Amino acid sequence: MIKLKHLEVPATLVGGLALPVWNYPRSTQDIDLLLIVDDDAKVMRICEQLDCQPRRNPAIIELGSIRVLQTEYQPPDEYIEIDVDFLLGQSPFHTSVHGRAIPITYAGIQRSLRVATCEDLILLKLQSSRLIDLADCQRLIELNPLLDWDYLESWSRDLQLTQQLQRARTS
């Protein structure tokens, strides 16, 4: 069991595990957590406290507008490894994502967790530009007719994602 109660920084569930909250169950291979942090030493301490082992050297890499720490977690007494990706955000957008996130409870997690709103999940997935994420955006738009389009369009302009959002909306 990942001990999220030890986190010293704001954390928000994003990625595949956040999809079912927004009516779109899909299998995923990892856990994606957005952390609002700018101190690499603190991030590495958190990683150690959670018993997560970095998968790369250097541990933290730049991916566009966000930094990523990819780790593996092996639950005690279990013969599996779980990929846990920490997305390290500091921008006004990332801070907004965490501030708007809603609390949920997942089985096997020792505390309630915040999950990104559907709109923010769409924007984060548009930023990644991976085909699976673009397909997720289209499906989230189809399944959630009450999206806040003013919010989506405003941030898509700020993040230079207007064309990607329009494509996801009309596909």
C-alpha positions, 0 to 999 in steps of 0.5 A, a space after each residue: 500500500 502506497 503511504 500517501 499520508 507521508 506526502 509533504 506537498 500538494 498531490 493530485 491524481 491525474 492520468 488513467 486512474 483519474 478517468 473512471 471518476 469521469 465516467 471512463 474506465 480504462 486500464 492503465 499501467 501506472 499511477 500518475 500524481 501531480 505534485 506542486 513542488 519545486 525542490 528536487 531534494 524534497 521530491 527525492 525525500 518523498 520518493 524515499 518515504 513512499 518506498 518508490 525507486 527511481 527508474 532513470 538516472 538522472 531521476 528527474 527529467 524535463 518533458 515539455 512544460 513539466 518535470 517527471 520523476 518515474 519510479 517503481 513501487 513494490 508492495 511489501 510481501 507482494 511480487 509485483 511492481 507498480 509504476 508511479 510517475 510524479 509530475 512535478 508542476 509549479 506553473 499557475 496552471 498546475 497550481 490551478 489543477 490542484 486547487 480545483 481538484 476534488 477529494 475522493 477515496 480509493 481502496 488501498 490508499 490510506 487517505 482521501 486523495 484529490 483527483 483532477 477535474 475532468 476539464 483539467 484532466 483533458 488539458 493535461 492530456 492535451 499537453 502530453 500529445 500522446 495518441 492514447 491521451 488524445 483518444 482519452 480527451 475525445 472520450 472524456 468530452 463525449 462522456 461528460 456533456 456538462 464540461 466548463 467550456 469557458 474554462 477549457 478554452 481560456 486555459 487552452 489559449 494560455 497553454 497554446 492548446 487551442 487547435 488540439 482542444 478543437 480537434 478533440 472536440 470535433 472528432 
